[in-house]
Amino acid sequence: MANSVEGFKRGLDVFLEQNNIHGNQGKHRVTKRGPALSYPMFTLVTSEDIAGSHFYLFRLQMQCCWMLHYNLWLIRFFYHLASRLNSYGIVTLCKLEPKQSKARFCERLVFSTCQKLRHSAKMEIKEGNEDAGLFTPNPIVRGMVNLDRDAFTKTIQLPVLHIRKDIINKVMKTLKPKLLHRPNLKRIIDDPTDGDNKQVILDPFTVRAEDSFDDRDREIFKQLDISPQVLQVDLQLTYDHFKTDEILEAVLPKGQDVPTSFSRVGHIAHMNLRDHQLPYKNLIGQVILDKNPGITSVVNKTNTIDSTYRNFQMEVLAGEENMMTKVKENSFTYEFDFSKVYWNPRLSTEHDRITGFLKSGDVVFDVFAGVGPFAIPAAKKSCMVYANDLNPESYRWLVHNCKLNKVDRKVQAFNTDGREFIRTVVKDELSKHIKSSPDGKKRLHIVMNLPALALEFLDAFRHLLSEQPHNEVLLPTVHCYGFSKDDNPEKEVKDRVEEMLGATVEVSSIHLVRKVAPNKEMMCISFQLPAEVLFGIQMNNEGEPVPKRLRTEADADESKPRGQSYFIQC
Ligand SMILES: C[S@@+](CC[C@H](N)C(=O)[O-])C[C@H]1O[C@@H](n2cnc3c(N)ncnc32)[C@H](O)[C@@H]1O
């Protein structure tokens, strides 16, 4: 156990040094990605022996939540540490920032880190750099641009036990923690010197010699008459036995980031390669294709997503050109041509979150519906849905997917501009539903997921309905998405909403959907559309309309409190 702690400390030092992180007294600063970025403090808090297993507690203190865009970096960091410990790592987060949404983001990060840790736990400490490179491919592959799989082959020595064929099944459970885990590698192979025996391949970091077995192992070996003698045999590792990151790290120039992550959209792996990776793009595509069963096409994004219809320009790096795909999300099926419509697998939680607000009988207006990931689950919950998209291809697949998911009777689809949709369909339907006295069951929802622009469509709700409501009206809840680069995205998004509506709003939630770039967050603000906006009137505290007046030039004066509404009496 002391060794493990030493291993941890050594691992930490090496990692910090390799990644150019400097610090003292537990505080570290990253200089690699720009000047003076506050960074987490790493503290090895304690190690405990819980029920015979070694548990280590890594405490990660975050000084500044925005650093979370280094998500991948952090996971690699913990991966690295875990690979040096024969332990389970537990990561706890000390929240130093009071912001709710960011704190939730932290929790998600920590959760995903823990998941990763679980996979890499139960590994033996690597003593220094002694074995570094054992599972790296043949170094001649460095700089390769056309994939030559044979060039990766190399021969290494691995520890084996010789065990009689007839008793091998009885001992496998005992040996399980000590077996070698490599992709496509058989761990039980024939013994070329004795046909009655098998060779069981062990993990060289766990088993070095006979003394790597504990008393319980030895007792079982004794009962089964197995020799604990560990022999070293030559074994050929080929391209098939290496993992994606091992292959790409061996090929790309030393020290450069390797791309191993991608979004999966049906049979398509969607990558976002960085400039320095482009010379290797076809090789990278082929490796992703080889190592991920079910992927038959690898594409790279070639532009930023600034087209009107939010679809990507893409280049096929490897595999088939066919972009017609089928995906499952939250138990619904969607079919579409990925090159012509918007689809983002990272929004599945968000689609589910919004669907969670809906109840049978609710009316839902989806202004920027895409191929239906809000509209279809809403209809499945027996809501009446009006779904719109400007892109004729999205509209076509929206209609198709409604049929595919058997909700075509519950969804009315439209193919027009969002503003036009609000001024016609939303207006007509709202005027019907808003007047019907609320039975306490039905509610109205307007979903606006076009984060780059949706907030700018909000003014379409101003004075949308002409008739004054009854005292009790059924006001719709708007779920509007927006990007923010502000230090305080919640406030900035709320301010923009109020500016577009010319009124203050009662916010029910402001939710951080995801971080789309280091300094750019996708937010969802949910609020009730005020009656004064919809009808151009103000309601007093008793819920009665007060005479309205229109907004004046003077009202727009910066000196006035923002978000207040002012009307001219008419
Ligand atoms: C970010 S996507 C969201 C799609 C879908 N709601 C989802 O969550 O996957 C925005 C959608 O708005 C559509 N769109 C863009 N501009 C529009 C406009 N002016 N009016 C209506 N739809 C528009 C795009 O075609 C795209 O499908």
The ligand as an SDF file (V2000), in Angstrom:
LIG
                    3D

 27 29  0  0  0  0  0  0  0  0999 V2000
  -30.1430   23.6240  -33.5960 C   0  0  0  0  0  0  0  0  0  0  0  0
  -31.2880   22.8680  -34.7090 S   0  0  0  0  0  0  0  0  0  0  0  0
  -32.3730   22.1010  -33.5470 C   0  0  0  0  0  0  0  0  0  0  0  0
  -33.1720   20.9960  -34.1310 C   0  0  0  0  0  0  0  0  0  0  0  0
  -33.9400   20.1680  -33.1210 C   0  0  0  0  0  0  0  0  0  0  0  0
  -34.8650   20.9690  -32.3540 N   0  0  0  0  0  0  0  0  0  0  0  0
  -32.9880   19.4280  -32.1930 C   0  0  0  0  0  0  0  0  0  0  0  0
  -33.0270   19.6600  -30.9790 O   0  0  0  0  0  0  0  0  0  0  0  0
  -32.1930   18.6180  -32.6630 O   0  0  0  0  0  0  0  0  0  0  0  0
  -32.1530   24.2490  -35.3030 C   0  0  0  0  0  0  0  0  0  0  0  0
  -33.1360   23.9550  -36.4180 C   0  0  0  0  0  0  0  0  0  0  0  0
  -33.7200   25.1900  -36.8030 O   0  0  0  0  0  0  0  0  0  0  0  0
  -33.9020   25.2150  -38.1950 C   0  0  0  0  0  0  0  0  0  0  0  0
  -33.9410   26.6280  -38.5850 N   0  0  0  0  0  0  0  0  0  0  0  0
  -32.9250   27.4610  -38.8230 C   0  0  0  0  0  0  0  0  0  0  0  0
  -33.3810   28.6940  -39.0970 N   0  0  0  0  0  0  0  0  0  0  0  0
  -34.7270   28.6440  -39.0120 C   0  0  0  0  0  0  0  0  0  0  0  0
  -35.7560   29.5980  -39.1670 C   0  0  0  0  0  0  0  0  0  0  0  0
  -35.4830   30.8590  -39.4610 N   0  0  0  0  0  0  0  0  0  0  0  0
  -37.0100   29.1960  -38.9940 N   0  0  0  0  0  0  0  0  0  0  0  0
  -37.3190   27.9080  -38.6790 C   0  0  0  0  0  0  0  0  0  0  0  0
  -36.3800   26.9570  -38.5470 N   0  0  0  0  0  0  0  0  0  0  0  0
  -35.1010   27.3280  -38.6970 C   0  0  0  0  0  0  0  0  0  0  0  0
  -32.7410   24.4340  -38.7580 C   0  0  0  0  0  0  0  0  0  0  0  0
  -33.0530   23.8990  -40.0170 O   0  0  0  0  0  0  0  0  0  0  0  0
  -32.5400   23.3550  -37.6900 C   0  0  0  0  0  0  0  0  0  0  0  0
  -33.2080   22.1870  -38.0090 O   0  0  0  0  0  0  0  0  0  0  0  0
  1  2  1  0
  2  3  1  0
  2 10  1  0
  3  4  1  0
  4  5  1  0
  5  6  1  0
  5  7  1  0
  7  8  2  0
  7  9  1  0
 10 11  1  0
 11 12  1  0
 11 26  1  0
 12 13  1  0
 13 14  1  0
 13 24  1  0
 14 15  1  0
 14 23  1  0
 15 16  2  0
 16 17  1  0
 17 18  1  0
 17 23  2  0
 18 19  1  0
 18 20  2  0
 20 21  1  0
 21 22  2  0
 22 23  1  0
 24 25  1  0
 24 26  1  0
 26 27  1  0
M  CHG  2   2   1   9  -1
M  END
$$$$
